[in-house]
Amino acid sequence: MSHSESEETSFLAQHPRMMGVLFMLLVLLTQVGAAAGAVSSANPGP
């Protein structure tokens, strides 16, 4: 069930809003990862 790169490119060309959704999801996950790293370094543990 693998998709070729051209299929994904044509899908994104037909659905331009999906590019924005994927970009914002990437940004959100990046921010969550940074916040999780900051919280874990602030709490040294028991």
N, CA, C and O atoms as a DFTB+ gen file, in Angstrom:
184 C
 N C O
     1  1       0.822      -1.184       0.000
     2  2       0.000       0.000       0.000
     3  2       0.871       1.254       0.000
     4  3       0.601       2.201       0.739
     5  1       1.881       1.259      -0.801
     6  2       2.738       2.432      -0.879
     7  2       2.280       3.336      -2.014
     8  3       1.863       2.879      -3.078
     9  1       2.371       4.605      -1.756
    10  2       1.994       5.592      -2.756
    11  2       3.263       6.162      -3.373
    12  3       4.266       6.368      -2.690
    13  1       3.202       6.407      -4.653
    14  2       4.362       7.006      -5.289
    15  2       4.380       8.501      -4.998
    16  3       3.372       9.092      -4.610
    17  1       5.535       9.085      -5.193
    18  2       5.686      10.513      -4.917
    19  2       4.819      11.352      -5.844
    20  3       4.325      12.408      -5.447
    21  1       4.633      10.892      -7.072
    22  2       3.805      11.652      -8.008
    23  2       2.336      11.639      -7.586
    24  3       1.628      12.623      -7.797
    25  1       1.867      10.533      -6.990
    26  2       0.489      10.489      -6.499
    27  2       0.290      11.484      -5.361
    28  3      -0.725      12.178      -5.307
    29  1       1.258      11.549      -4.456
    30  2       1.156      12.489      -3.346
    31  2       1.230      13.924      -3.844
    32  3       0.507      14.789      -3.351
    33  1       2.089      14.182      -4.808
    34  2       2.208      15.524      -5.365
    35  2       0.932      15.937      -6.073
    36  3       0.486      17.076      -5.935
    37  1       0.341      15.025      -6.828
    38  2      -0.899      15.369      -7.524
    39  2      -2.041      15.559      -6.530
    40  3      -2.909      16.404      -6.748
    41  1      -2.055      14.788      -5.443
    42  2      -3.088      14.978      -4.420
    43  2      -2.976      16.362      -3.797
    44  3      -3.978      17.054      -3.619
    45  1      -1.739      16.763      -3.465
    46  2      -1.557      18.081      -2.862
    47  2      -1.854      19.194      -3.858
    48  3      -2.299      20.272      -3.463
    49  1      -1.617      18.951      -5.133
    50  2      -1.948      19.952      -6.147
    51  2      -3.460      20.113      -6.267
    52  3      -3.949      21.215      -6.517
    53  1      -4.195      19.027      -6.093
    54  2      -5.650      19.090      -6.176
    55  2      -6.276      19.619      -4.886
    56  3      -7.392      20.138      -4.909
    57  1      -5.579      19.494      -3.777
    58  2      -6.092      19.934      -2.478
    59  2      -5.066      20.872      -1.830
    60  3      -4.332      20.455      -0.934
    61  1      -5.009      22.120      -2.270
    62  2      -3.963      23.020      -1.754
    63  2      -4.097      23.332      -0.264
    64  3      -3.100      23.654       0.382
    65  1      -5.300      23.246       0.292
    66  2      -5.454      23.501       1.728
    67  2      -4.744      22.440       2.554
    68  3      -4.309      22.714       3.672
    69  1      -4.624      21.241       2.018
    70  2      -3.976      20.160       2.756
    71  2      -2.502      20.476       2.996
    72  3      -1.935      20.043       4.000
    73  1      -1.873      21.227       2.085
    74  2      -0.482      21.625       2.311
    75  2      -0.385      22.503       3.555
    76  3       0.529      22.341       4.364
    77  1      -1.323      23.428       3.707
    78  2      -1.340      24.272       4.897
    79  2      -1.601      23.482       6.158
    80  3      -1.000      23.744       7.200
    81  1      -2.499      22.512       6.067
    82  2      -2.806      21.665       7.226
    83  2      -1.576      20.861       7.633
    84  3      -1.254      20.777       8.818
    85  1      -0.897      20.279       6.669
    86  2       0.294      19.487       6.981
    87  2       1.408      20.358       7.549
    88  3       2.127      19.942       8.457
    89  1       1.550      21.569       7.011
    90  2       2.575      22.477       7.520
    91  2       2.282      22.880       8.964
    92  3       3.180      22.884       9.805
    93  1       1.014      23.221       9.249
    94  2       0.665      23.615      10.608
    95  2       0.798      22.445      11.582
    96  3       1.162      22.642      12.742
    97  1       0.508      21.234      11.118
    98  2       0.697      20.057      11.957
    99  2       2.176      19.870      12.290
   100  3       2.522      19.532      13.422
   101  1       3.041      20.089      11.311
   102  2       4.478      19.995      11.543
   103  2       4.935      21.045      12.549
   104  3       5.726      20.743      13.443
   105  1       4.447      22.273      12.413
   106  2       4.809      23.338      13.350
   107  2       4.308      23.006      14.753
   108  3       5.032      23.186      15.732
   109  1       3.074      22.525      14.850
   110  2       2.501      22.177      16.150
   111  2       3.312      21.079      16.833
   112  3       3.616      21.177      18.022
   113  1       3.659      20.042      16.086
   114  2       4.440      18.953      16.677
   115  2       5.829      19.425      17.096
   116  3       6.371      18.950      18.094
   117  1       6.403      20.350      16.344
   118  2       7.703      20.900      16.712
   119  2       7.606      21.660      18.027
   120  3       8.474      21.527      18.889
   121  1       6.547      22.460      18.184
   122  2       6.366      23.233      19.409
   123  2       6.095      22.320      20.604
   124  3       6.602      22.568      21.699
   125  1       5.311      21.279      20.406
   126  2       5.010      20.340      21.493
   127  2       6.286      19.630      21.933
   128  3       6.502      19.425      23.127
   129  1       7.123      19.257      20.985
   130  2       8.378      18.600      21.329
   131  2       9.298      19.515      22.114
   132  3       9.945      19.080      23.067
   133  1       9.362      20.780      21.722
   134  2      10.201      21.739      22.441
   135  2       9.666      21.975      23.847
   136  3      10.445      22.071      24.796
   137  1       8.354      22.069      23.992
   138  2       7.759      22.278      25.314
   139  2       7.981      21.059      26.207
   140  3       8.264      21.208      27.396
   141  1       7.856      19.874      25.655
   142  2       8.076      18.657      26.441
   143  2       9.530      18.574      26.900
   144  3       9.805      18.142      28.020
   145  1      10.448      18.981      26.051
   146  2      11.852      18.986      26.439
   147  2      12.138      19.989      27.538
   148  3      12.936      19.717      28.434
   149  1      11.494      21.147      27.480
   150  2      11.695      22.166      28.507
   151  2      11.117      21.717      29.841
   152  3      11.716      21.966      30.887
   153  1       9.971      21.065      29.819
   154  2       9.345      20.603      31.061
   155  2      10.181      19.500      31.698
   156  3      10.361      19.482      32.916
   157  1      10.683      18.598      30.899
   158  2      11.450      17.492      31.472
   159  2      12.788      17.963      32.025
   160  3      13.297      17.367      32.974
   161  1      13.368      19.012      31.462
   162  2      14.634      19.506      31.991
   163  2      14.422      20.371      33.233
   164  3      15.347      20.536      34.028
   165  1      13.216      20.927      33.414
   166  2      12.937      21.768      34.574
   167  2      12.635      20.928      35.816
   168  3      12.827      21.405      36.935
   169  1      12.173      19.705      35.647
   170  2      11.840      18.834      36.774
   171  2      12.895      17.732      36.886
   172  3      12.891      16.786      36.098
   173  1      13.795      17.853      37.860
   174  2      14.872      16.861      37.945
   175  2      14.427      15.472      38.370
   176  3      15.156      14.503      38.157
   177  1      13.258      15.353      38.959
   178  2      12.771      14.035      39.349
   179  2      12.744      13.859      40.853
   180  3      13.010      14.803      41.597
   181  1      12.427      12.661      41.304
   182  2      12.294      12.416      42.752
   183  2      13.619      12.386      43.488
   184  3      13.646      12.190      44.703
